[in-house]
Amino acid sequence: MLAACIYVPRTRITDDPQCQGVQKSMVIEAQKIESLKGCNNKNCVGLLVSAGIVAAASVVVSGSIAVVGNVVYWVEREGKCLLNQSQNSPS
């Protein structure tokens, strides 16, 4: 039995005590979409090739989304840290 998977970006939220808030980051997770049982003919080869192409494409697209998302979250975090530091510093 073979499982076809796609990869999807997901936002992970963790506590960020350094900036007194939360830190967001994007990760890529595999999601099972289909099981192929008992394949033994040429149609199964086509299904496996298609599943491989879809999985590879989903890694590229999801990876690109995750990279862009992480850059945006990093910029957002840095801005919030600077704002928190300026508000908490003695005047």
N, C-alpha and C positions, 0 to 999 in steps of 0.2 A: 504494500500500500504506500503510495506517495502522496504527500500533501503539497498543494500549491499555496504559495504565500505571496502577499504583497507587503510592502513596507510603508508605514504611515508615520508622519511626524506627530509628536505629542508634546505638549507643554508640561514641564515639571516645575512645581513650585516648592521652594524650600525656605526655611527661615534664614534671614541674613542679619545676624546680630551686629555685624560691623557697620551696616548702613541703617540699622534700626527699622527693618521692614522685611519684605520677602524678596527672594531672588528667583527669577524665572529663567529657565533654559529649555531648549528643545532637544528632544532625543528621538531616535527612530526606533519604532517597534515593528516586529513581524506580526502579521495577522493571517491566520490560516483561512483560506477561502474555499478550498475544495479538496476532496480526497479522491484519488484515482485507485480503484481496486481492480485487480485481476486484468490488467492491460496485457494484451498479447498479440496485437496486430498493428498494422501501419497507422491506423487512426490514433492509437495511443502515442506513437512517436510525434505526430502532429500536435497532440494535446500537450505533451511534455515540452516540446519546443516552444509552443505558444506560452505555456506557463512560465518557462524560463525567461522569455522575452518580456513578459509582463512584469515579472519579479525584478528583472534588471532595470527596466524603465522606471518602476516605482522607487527603486533605490536611488536612481539619479535625480528624479523629481523631488522625492522626499528629502534627500540629502541637501539639495539646493535650498529647499524651503527651510530646513533646519539651520543651515549656515546663515541665511539672511535673517531668520528669526533670532538667532543667537546674537548677531551683530546688533539688531534693534534692541533686544533685551539688555545687552551690555551698555549701550548708549543710554538707555533709560535708567539703568542702575547707577551709572556714573553721575548722571544728572541729579538723581535723588540723593546720592551720597554727598555731593557738593552742596546741595540745598540744605540737607540735614546738618552738615558741618558748619555752614554759615549761620544757621539758626541757633545752633547750640554753642557757638563760640562766644566768649565774653566780649562785649562791645566796649 
